[in-house]
Amino acid sequence: MPGASRGSSTGASGRSGLNVWVPVAEEAATVMRLASAGWAVRAGERYRLKSPPAIRVTVSALPEAESERFASDLARILKPIRGVSSA
């Protein structure tokens, strides 16, 4: 996954190779949108103390072809929707 996201601006990071930490604006919404696309990820809330919102993605057993598809789906989901206001 980190290799798959090198060309994107997701801000993903990971040290162990087991999990990747991806900063997001809204954890719950991102988790739900990824689930709708067929991906299971965790909201980062239970894994963080002082860092901003993020999702935790376990990538240790994710085949390279799937990581490319995940990175593409994640980039699409994180892309701001034009013409939509939160207020």
Order of alpha helices (4+ residues) and beta strands (2+ residues): beta-alpha-beta-beta-alpha
